[in-house]
Amino acid sequence: MAEIISLSKARKAKARTEKEAAAEANRQKFGRTKGEKLKDAAEKSTAEKHLDGHKLED
């Protein structure tokens, strides 16, 4: 026979795993040093300038 499960416990477990995944994403997004943030900003700026330099017209 099938195992009986509590739907509320299953729902809470699913919510817990989703919250943990969101927390991990936030740790990666916001848990960076100032140097890493400046490096990423510089790389983004360089990439934008490179793309803008290759435009055919404004």
mmCIF file of the N, C-alpha and C atoms, coordinates in Angstrom:
data_MODEL
# 
_entry.id   MODEL 
# 
loop_
_atom_site.group_PDB 
_atom_site.id 
_atom_site.type_symbol 
_atom_site.label_atom_id 
_atom_site.label_alt_id 
_atom_site.label_comp_id 
_atom_site.label_asym_id 
_atom_site.label_entity_id 
_atom_site.label_seq_id 
_atom_site.pdbx_PDB_ins_code 
_atom_site.Cartn_x 
_atom_site.Cartn_y 
_atom_site.Cartn_z 
_atom_site.occupancy 
_atom_site.B_iso_or_equiv 
_atom_site.pdbx_formal_charge 
_atom_site.auth_seq_id 
_atom_site.auth_comp_id 
_atom_site.auth_asym_id 
_atom_site.auth_atom_id 
_atom_site.pdbx_PDB_model_num 
ATOM 1   N N  . MET A 1 1  ? 0.828  -1.188 0.000   1.00 0.00 ? 1  MET A N  1 
ATOM 2   C CA . MET A 1 1  ? 0.000  0.000  0.000   1.00 0.00 ? 1  MET A CA 1 
ATOM 3   C C  . MET A 1 1  ? 0.875  1.255  0.000   1.00 0.00 ? 1  MET A C  1 
ATOM 4   N N  . ALA A 1 2  ? 0.270  2.343  -0.355  1.00 0.00 ? 2  ALA A N  1 
ATOM 5   C CA . ALA A 1 2  ? 0.988  3.608  -0.420  1.00 0.00 ? 2  ALA A CA 1 
ATOM 6   C C  . ALA A 1 2  ? 1.221  4.156  0.986   1.00 0.00 ? 2  ALA A C  1 
ATOM 7   N N  . GLU A 1 3  ? 2.305  4.884  1.096   1.00 0.00 ? 3  GLU A N  1 
ATOM 8   C CA . GLU A 1 3  ? 2.631  5.493  2.385   1.00 0.00 ? 3  GLU A CA 1 
ATOM 9   C C  . GLU A 1 3  ? 1.776  6.738  2.586   1.00 0.00 ? 3  GLU A C  1 
ATOM 10  N N  . ILE A 1 4  ? 1.238  6.904  3.763   1.00 0.00 ? 4  ILE A N  1 
ATOM 11  C CA . ILE A 1 4  ? 0.402  8.062  4.074   1.00 0.00 ? 4  ILE A CA 1 
ATOM 12  C C  . ILE A 1 4  ? 1.317  9.223  4.451   1.00 0.00 ? 4  ILE A C  1 
ATOM 13  N N  . ILE A 1 5  ? 1.076  10.374 3.798   1.00 0.00 ? 5  ILE A N  1 
ATOM 14  C CA . ILE A 1 5  ? 1.882  11.553 4.095   1.00 0.00 ? 5  ILE A CA 1 
ATOM 15  C C  . ILE A 1 5  ? 0.971  12.696 4.508   1.00 0.00 ? 5  ILE A C  1 
ATOM 16  N N  . SER A 1 6  ? 1.511  13.578 5.301   1.00 0.00 ? 6  SER A N  1 
ATOM 17  C CA . SER A 1 6  ? 0.779  14.765 5.728   1.00 0.00 ? 6  SER A CA 1 
ATOM 18  C C  . SER A 1 6  ? 1.015  15.855 4.685   1.00 0.00 ? 6  SER A C  1 
ATOM 19  N N  . LEU A 1 7  ? -0.066 16.348 4.113   1.00 0.00 ? 7  LEU A N  1 
ATOM 20  C CA . LEU A 1 7  ? 0.079  17.367 3.071   1.00 0.00 ? 7  LEU A CA 1 
ATOM 21  C C  . LEU A 1 7  ? 0.650  18.660 3.633   1.00 0.00 ? 7  LEU A C  1 
ATOM 22  N N  . SER A 1 8  ? 0.282  19.003 4.859   1.00 0.00 ? 8  SER A N  1 
ATOM 23  C CA . SER A 1 8  ? 0.808  20.239 5.437   1.00 0.00 ? 8  SER A CA 1 
ATOM 24  C C  . SER A 1 8  ? 2.316  20.121 5.667   1.00 0.00 ? 8  SER A C  1 
ATOM 25  N N  . LYS A 1 9  ? 2.793  18.955 6.096   1.00 0.00 ? 9  LYS A N  1 
ATOM 26  C CA . LYS A 1 9  ? 4.232  18.768 6.283   1.00 0.00 ? 9  LYS A CA 1 
ATOM 27  C C  . LYS A 1 9  ? 4.953  18.803 4.950   1.00 0.00 ? 9  LYS A C  1 
ATOM 28  N N  . ALA A 1 10 ? 4.364  18.228 3.923   1.00 0.00 ? 10 ALA A N  1 
ATOM 29  C CA . ALA A 1 10 ? 4.978  18.240 2.592   1.00 0.00 ? 10 ALA A CA 1 
ATOM 30  C C  . ALA A 1 10 ? 5.032  19.668 2.051   1.00 0.00 ? 10 ALA A C  1 
ATOM 31  N N  . ARG A 1 11 ? 3.967  20.422 2.260   1.00 0.00 ? 11 ARG A N  1 
ATOM 32  C CA . ARG A 1 11 ? 3.913  21.808 1.795   1.00 0.00 ? 11 ARG A CA 1 
ATOM 33  C C  . ARG A 1 11 ? 4.964  22.651 2.523   1.00 0.00 ? 11 ARG A C  1 
ATOM 34  N N  . LYS A 1 12 ? 5.093  22.442 3.837   1.00 0.00 ? 12 LYS A N  1 
ATOM 35  C CA . LYS A 1 12 ? 6.084  23.193 4.611   1.00 0.00 ? 12 LYS A CA 1 
ATOM 36  C C  . LYS A 1 12 ? 7.505  22.818 4.198   1.00 0.00 ? 12 LYS A C  1 
ATOM 37  N N  . ALA A 1 13 ? 7.741  21.552 3.917   1.00 0.00 ? 13 ALA A N  1 
ATOM 38  C CA . ALA A 1 13 ? 9.072  21.117 3.489   1.00 0.00 ? 13 ALA A CA 1 
ATOM 39  C C  . ALA A 1 13 ? 9.428  21.728 2.144   1.00 0.00 ? 13 ALA A C  1 
ATOM 40  N N  . LYS A 1 14 ? 8.447  21.804 1.243   1.00 0.00 ? 14 LYS A N  1 
ATOM 41  C CA . LYS A 1 14 ? 8.687  22.407 -0.070  1.00 0.00 ? 14 LYS A CA 1 
ATOM 42  C C  . LYS A 1 14 ? 9.003  23.887 0.085   1.00 0.00 ? 14 LYS A C  1 
ATOM 43  N N  . ALA A 1 15 ? 8.250  24.578 0.931   1.00 0.00 ? 15 ALA A N  1 
ATOM 44  C CA . ALA A 1 15 ? 8.490  26.003 1.164   1.00 0.00 ? 15 ALA A CA 1 
ATOM 45  C C  . ALA A 1 15 ? 9.868  26.219 1.778   1.00 0.00 ? 15 ALA A C  1 
ATOM 46  N N  . ARG A 1 16 ? 10.281 25.332 2.666   1.00 0.00 ? 16 ARG A N  1 
ATOM 47  C CA . ARG A 1 16 ? 11.578 25.433 3.314   1.00 0.00 ? 16 ARG A CA 1 
ATOM 48  C C  . ARG A 1 16 ? 12.705 25.302 2.291   1.00 0.00 ? 16 ARG A C  1 
ATOM 49  N N  . THR A 1 17 ? 12.573 24.361 1.366   1.00 0.00 ? 17 THR A N  1 
ATOM 50  C CA . THR A 1 17 ? 13.618 24.185 0.351   1.00 0.00 ? 17 THR A CA 1 
ATOM 51  C C  . THR A 1 17 ? 13.665 25.370 -0.609  1.00 0.00 ? 17 THR A C  1 
ATOM 52  N N  . GLU A 1 18 ? 12.493 25.941 -0.936  1.00 0.00 ? 18 GLU A N  1 
ATOM 53  C CA . GLU A 1 18 ? 12.457 27.113 -1.811  1.00 0.00 ? 18 GLU A CA 1 
ATOM 54  C C  . GLU A 1 18 ? 13.109 28.311 -1.130  1.00 0.00 ? 18 GLU A C  1 
ATOM 55  N N  . LYS A 1 19 ? 12.846 28.488 0.174   1.00 0.00 ? 19 LYS A N  1 
ATOM 56  C CA . LYS A 1 19 ? 13.462 29.589 0.903   1.00 0.00 ? 19 LYS A CA 1 
ATOM 57  C C  . LYS A 1 19 ? 14.973 29.420 0.967   1.00 0.00 ? 19 LYS A C  1 
ATOM 58  N N  . GLU A 1 20 ? 15.426 28.198 1.144   1.00 0.00 ? 20 GLU A N  1 
ATOM 59  C CA . GLU A 1 20 ? 16.859 27.931 1.197   1.00 0.00 ? 20 GLU A CA 1 
ATOM 60  C C  . GLU A 1 20 ? 17.522 28.229 -0.148  1.00 0.00 ? 20 GLU A C  1 
ATOM 61  N N  . ALA A 1 21 ? 16.832 27.897 -1.239  1.00 0.00 ? 21 ALA A N  1 
ATOM 62  C CA . ALA A 1 21 ? 17.374 28.194 -2.568  1.00 0.00 ? 21 ALA A CA 1 
ATOM 63  C C  . ALA A 1 21 ? 17.460 29.706 -2.790  1.00 0.00 ? 21 ALA A C  1 
ATOM 64  N N  . ALA A 1 22 ? 16.439 30.441 -2.351  1.00 0.00 ? 22 ALA A N  1 
ATOM 65  C CA . ALA A 1 22 ? 16.449 31.894 -2.486  1.00 0.00 ? 22 ALA A CA 1 
ATOM 66  C C  . ALA A 1 22 ? 17.560 32.502 -1.630  1.00 0.00 ? 22 ALA A C  1 
ATOM 67  N N  . ALA A 1 23 ? 17.755 31.954 -0.427  1.00 0.00 ? 23 ALA A N  1 
ATOM 68  C CA . ALA A 1 23 ? 18.811 32.448 0.455   1.00 0.00 ? 23 ALA A CA 1 
ATOM 69  C C  . ALA A 1 23 ? 20.183 32.215 -0.163  1.00 0.00 ? 23 ALA A C  1 
ATOM 70  N N  . GLU A 1 24 ? 20.382 31.073 -0.787  1.00 0.00 ? 24 GLU A N  1 
ATOM 71  C CA . GLU A 1 24 ? 21.659 30.780 -1.440  1.00 0.00 ? 24 GLU A CA 1 
ATOM 72  C C  . GLU A 1 24 ? 21.921 31.756 -2.583  1.00 0.00 ? 24 GLU A C  1 
ATOM 73  N N  . ALA A 1 25 ? 20.865 32.053 -3.362  1.00 0.00 ? 25 ALA A N  1 
ATOM 74  C CA . ALA A 1 25 ? 21.020 33.007 -4.464  1.00 0.00 ? 25 ALA A CA 1 
ATOM 75  C C  . ALA A 1 25 ? 21.373 34.388 -3.926  1.00 0.00 ? 25 ALA A C  1 
ATOM 76  N N  . ASN A 1 26 ? 20.747 34.798 -2.832  1.00 0.00 ? 26 ASN A N  1 
ATOM 77  C CA . ASN A 1 26 ? 21.050 36.101 -2.243  1.00 0.00 ? 26 ASN A CA 1 
ATOM 78  C C  . ASN A 1 26 ? 22.457 36.141 -1.676  1.00 0.00 ? 26 ASN A C  1 
ATOM 79  N N  . ARG A 1 27 ? 22.913 35.041 -1.106  1.00 0.00 ? 27 ARG A N  1 
ATOM 80  C CA . ARG A 1 27 ? 24.279 35.010 -0.586  1.00 0.00 ? 27 ARG A CA 1 
ATOM 81  C C  . ARG A 1 27 ? 25.279 35.196 -1.718  1.00 0.00 ? 27 ARG A C  1 
ATOM 82  N N  . GLN A 1 28 ? 25.000 34.605 -2.855  1.00 0.00 ? 28 GLN A N  1 
ATOM 83  C CA . GLN A 1 28 ? 25.909 34.754 -3.990  1.00 0.00 ? 28 GLN A CA 1 
ATOM 84  C C  . GLN A 1 28 ? 25.814 36.149 -4.592  1.00 0.00 ? 28 GLN A C  1 
ATOM 85  N N  . LYS A 1 29 ? 24.619 36.718 -4.617  1.00 0.00 ? 29 LYS A N  1 
ATOM 86  C CA . LYS A 1 29 ? 24.416 38.020 -5.249  1.00 0.00 ? 29 LYS A CA 1 
ATOM 87  C C  . LYS A 1 29 ? 24.946 39.162 -4.377  1.00 0.00 ? 29 LYS A C  1 
ATOM 88  N N  . PHE A 1 30 ? 24.645 39.117 -3.079  1.00 0.00 ? 30 PHE A N  1 
ATOM 89  C CA . PHE A 1 30 ? 24.973 40.240 -2.210  1.00 0.00 ? 30 PHE A CA 1 
ATOM 90  C C  . PHE A 1 30 ? 26.177 39.989 -1.308  1.00 0.00 ? 30 PHE A C  1 
ATOM 91  N N  . GLY A 1 31 ? 26.638 38.770 -1.219  1.00 0.00 ? 31 GLY A N  1 
ATOM 92  C CA . GLY A 1 31 ? 27.739 38.453 -0.326  1.00 0.00 ? 31 GLY A CA 1 
ATOM 93  C C  . GLY A 1 31 ? 29.084 38.580 -1.007  1.00 0.00 ? 31 GLY A C  1 
ATOM 94  N N  . ARG A 1 32 ? 29.329 39.716 -1.629  1.00 0.00 ? 32 ARG A N  1 
ATOM 95  C CA . ARG A 1 32 ? 30.590 39.916 -2.337  1.00 0.00 ? 32 ARG A CA 1 
ATOM 96  C C  . ARG A 1 32 ? 31.351 41.074 -1.697  1.00 0.00 ? 32 ARG A C  1 
ATOM 97  N N  . THR A 1 33 ? 32.646 41.084 -1.893  1.00 0.00 ? 33 THR A N  1 
ATOM 98  C CA . THR A 1 33 ? 33.462 42.160 -1.357  1.00 0.00 ? 33 THR A CA 1 
ATOM 99  C C  . THR A 1 33 ? 33.338 43.400 -2.250  1.00 0.00 ? 33 THR A C  1 
ATOM 100 N N  . LYS A 1 34 ? 33.821 44.511 -1.717  1.00 0.00 ? 34 LYS A N  1 
ATOM 101 C CA . LYS A 1 34 ? 33.769 45.761 -2.469  1.00 0.00 ? 34 LYS A CA 1 
ATOM 102 C C  . LYS A 1 34 ? 34.600 45.656 -3.745  1.00 0.00 ? 34 LYS A C  1 
ATOM 103 N N  . GLY A 1 35 ? 35.731 44.998 -3.651  1.00 0.00 ? 35 GLY A N  1 
ATOM 104 C CA . GLY A 1 35 ? 36.595 44.822 -4.816  1.00 0.00 ? 35 GLY A CA 1 
ATOM 105 C C  . GLY A 1 35 ? 35.914 44.021 -5.910  1.00 0.00 ? 35 GLY A C  1 
ATOM 106 N N  . GLU A 1 36 ? 35.207 42.975 -5.525  1.00 0.00 ? 36 GLU A N  1 
ATOM 107 C CA . GLU A 1 36 ? 34.486 42.164 -6.519  1.00 0.00 ? 36 GLU A CA 1 
ATOM 108 C C  . GLU A 1 36 ? 33.389 42.980 -7.189  1.00 0.00 ? 36 GLU A C  1 
ATOM 109 N N  . LYS A 1 37 ? 32.689 43.793 -6.404  1.00 0.00 ? 37 LYS A N  1 
ATOM 110 C CA . LYS A 1 37 ? 31.624 44.637 -6.973  1.00 0.00 ? 37 LYS A CA 1 
ATOM 111 C C  . LYS A 1 37 ? 32.212 45.655 -7.952  1.00 0.00 ? 37 LYS A C  1 
ATOM 112 N N  . LEU A 1 38 ? 33.340 46.270 -7.582  1.00 0.00 ? 38 LEU A N  1 
ATOM 113 C CA . LEU A 1 38 ? 33.978 47.251 -8.470  1.00 0.00 ? 38 LEU A CA 1 
ATOM 114 C C  . LEU A 1 38 ? 34.476 46.586 -9.747  1.00 0.00 ? 38 LEU A C  1 
ATOM 115 N N  . LYS A 1 39 ? 35.028 45.390 -9.623  1.00 0.00 ? 39 LYS A N  1 
ATOM 116 C CA . LYS A 1 39 ? 35.518 44.655 -10.793 1.00 0.00 ? 39 LYS A CA 1 
ATOM 117 C C  . LYS A 1 39 ? 34.368 44.340 -11.745 1.00 0.00 ? 39 LYS A C  1 
ATOM 118 N N  . ASP A 1 40 ? 33.229 43.877 -11.197 1.00 0.00 ? 40 ASP A N  1 
ATOM 119 C CA . ASP A 1 40 ? 32.073 43.572 -12.034 1.00 0.00 ? 40 ASP A CA 1 
ATOM 120 C C  . ASP A 1 40 ? 31.531 44.829 -12.719 1.00 0.00 ? 40 ASP A C  1 
ATOM 121 N N  . ALA A 1 41 ? 31.510 45.944 -11.992 1.00 0.00 ? 41 ALA A N  1 
ATOM 122 C CA . ALA A 1 41 ? 31.036 47.199 -12.574 1.00 0.00 ? 41 ALA A CA 1 
ATOM 123 C C  . ALA A 1 41 ? 31.962 47.640 -13.711 1.00 0.00 ? 41 ALA A C  1 
ATOM 124 N N  . ALA A 1 42 ? 33.266 47.496 -13.529 1.00 0.00 ? 42 ALA A N  1 
ATOM 125 C CA . ALA A 1 42 ? 34.220 47.873 -14.567 1.00 0.00 ? 42 ALA A CA 1 
ATOM 126 C C  . ALA A 1 42 ? 34.064 46.985 -15.800 1.00 0.00 ? 42 ALA A C  1 
ATOM 127 N N  . GLU A 1 43 ? 33.881 45.695 -15.586 1.00 0.00 ? 43 GLU A N  1 
ATOM 128 C CA . GLU A 1 43 ? 33.692 44.776 -16.719 1.00 0.00 ? 43 GLU A CA 1 
ATOM 129 C C  . GLU A 1 43 ? 32.411 45.107 -17.479 1.00 0.00 ? 43 GLU A C  1 
ATOM 130 N N  . LYS A 1 44 ? 31.348 45.432 -16.737 1.00 0.00 ? 44 LYS A N  1 
ATOM 131 C CA . LYS A 1 44 ? 30.076 45.776 -17.377 1.00 0.00 ? 44 LYS A CA 1 
ATOM 132 C C  . LYS A 1 44 ? 30.227 47.060 -18.189 1.00 0.00 ? 44 LYS A C  1 
ATOM 133 N N  . SER A 1 45 ? 30.916 48.048 -17.622 1.00 0.00 ? 45 SER A N  1 
ATOM 134 C CA . SER A 1 45 ? 31.143 49.314 -18.316 1.00 0.00 ? 45 SER A CA 1 
ATOM 135 C C  . SER A 1 45 ? 31.939 49.100 -19.601 1.00 0.00 ? 45 SER A C  1 
ATOM 136 N N  . THR A 1 46 ? 32.978 48.284 -19.518 1.00 0.00 ? 46 THR A N  1 
ATOM 137 C CA . THR A 1 46 ? 33.811 47.996 -20.692 1.00 0.00 ? 46 THR A CA 1 
ATOM 138 C C  . THR A 1 46 ? 32.999 47.300 -21.779 1.00 0.00 ? 46 THR A C  1 
ATOM 139 N N  . ALA A 1 47 ? 32.151 46.361 -21.368 1.00 0.00 ? 47 ALA A N  1 
ATOM 140 C CA . ALA A 1 47 ? 31.330 45.641 -22.343 1.00 0.00 ? 47 ALA A CA 1 
ATOM 141 C C  . ALA A 1 47 ? 30.334 46.581 -23.018 1.00 0.00 ? 47 ALA A C  1 
ATOM 142 N N  . GLU A 1 48 ? 29.732 47.493 -22.235 1.00 0.00 ? 48 GLU A N  1 
ATOM 143 C CA . GLU A 1 48 ? 28.786 48.452 -22.818 1.00 0.00 ? 48 GLU A CA 1 
ATOM 144 C C  . GLU A 1 48 ? 29.484 49.385 -23.799 1.00 0.00 ? 48 GLU A C  1 
ATOM 145 N N  . LYS A 1 49 ? 30.678 49.851 -23.451 1.00 0.00 ? 49 LYS A N  1 
ATOM 146 C CA . LYS A 1 49 ? 31.431 50.726 -24.344 1.00 0.00 ? 49 LYS A CA 1 
ATOM 147 C C  . LYS A 1 49 ? 31.795 49.995 -25.634 1.00 0.00 ? 49 LYS A C  1 
ATOM 148 N N  . HIS A 1 50 ? 32.156 48.732 -25.510 1.00 0.00 ? 50 HIS A N  1 
ATOM 149 C CA . HIS A 1 50 ? 32.503 47.926 -26.680 1.00 0.00 ? 50 HIS A CA 1 
ATOM 150 C C  . HIS A 1 50 ? 31.308 47.782 -27.614 1.00 0.00 ? 50 HIS A C  1 
ATOM 151 N N  . LEU A 1 51 ? 30.136 47.515 -27.034 1.00 0.00 ? 51 LEU A N  1 
ATOM 152 C CA . LEU A 1 51 ? 28.934 47.366 -27.855 1.00 0.00 ? 51 LEU A CA 1 
ATOM 153 C C  . LEU A 1 51 ? 28.523 48.691 -28.486 1.00 0.00 ? 51 LEU A C  1 
ATOM 154 N N  . ASP A 1 52 ? 28.618 49.779 -27.710 1.00 0.00 ? 52 ASP A N  1 
ATOM 155 C CA . ASP A 1 52 ? 28.257 51.084 -28.245 1.00 0.00 ? 52 ASP A CA 1 
ATOM 156 C C  . ASP A 1 52 ? 29.199 51.509 -29.360 1.00 0.00 ? 52 ASP A C  1 
ATOM 157 N N  . GLY A 1 53 ? 30.432 51.106 -29.287 1.00 0.00 ? 53 GLY A N  1 
ATOM 158 C CA . GLY A 1 53 ? 31.400 51.443 -30.337 1.00 0.00 ? 53 GLY A CA 1 
ATOM 159 C C  . GLY A 1 53 ? 31.139 50.730 -31.636 1.00 0.00 ? 53 GLY A C  1 
ATOM 160 N N  . HIS A 1 54 ? 30.374 49.657 -31.591 1.00 0.00 ? 54 HIS A N  1 
ATOM 161 C CA . HIS A 1 54 ? 30.086 48.891 -32.804 1.00 0.00 ? 54 HIS A CA 1 
ATOM 162 C C  . HIS A 1 54 ? 28.706 49.178 -33.394 1.00 0.00 ? 54 HIS A C  1 
ATOM 163 N N  . LYS A 1 55 ? 28.022 50.191 -32.850 1.00 0.00 ? 55 LYS A N  1 
ATOM 164 C CA . LYS A 1 55 ? 26.709 50.550 -33.405 1.00 0.00 ? 55 LYS A CA 1 
ATOM 165 C C  . LYS A 1 55 ? 26.895 51.205 -34.776 1.00 0.00 ? 55 LYS A C  1 
ATOM 166 N N  . LEU A 1 56 ? 25.967 50.924 -35.663 1.00 0.00 ? 56 LEU A N  1 
ATOM 167 C CA . LEU A 1 56 ? 26.038 51.526 -36.979 1.00 0.00 ? 56 LEU A CA 1 
ATOM 168 C C  . LEU A 1 56 ? 25.493 52.941 -36.979 1.00 0.00 ? 56 LEU A C  1 
ATOM 169 N N  . GLU A 1 57 ? 24.438 53.185 -36.218 1.00 0.00 ? 57 GLU A N  1 
ATOM 170 C CA . GLU A 1 57 ? 23.877 54.520 -36.108 1.00 0.00 ? 57 GLU A CA 1 
ATOM 171 C C  . GLU A 1 57 ? 23.173 54.651 -34.768 1.00 0.00 ? 57 GLU A C  1 
ATOM 172 N N  . ASP A 1 58 ? 22.959 55.901 -34.311 1.00 0.00 ? 58 ASP A N  1 
ATOM 173 C CA . ASP A 1 58 ? 22.326 56.143 -32.998 1.00 0.00 ? 58 ASP A CA 1 
ATOM 174 C C  . ASP A 1 58 ? 20.862 55.919 -32.997 1.00 0.00 ? 58 ASP A C  1 
# 
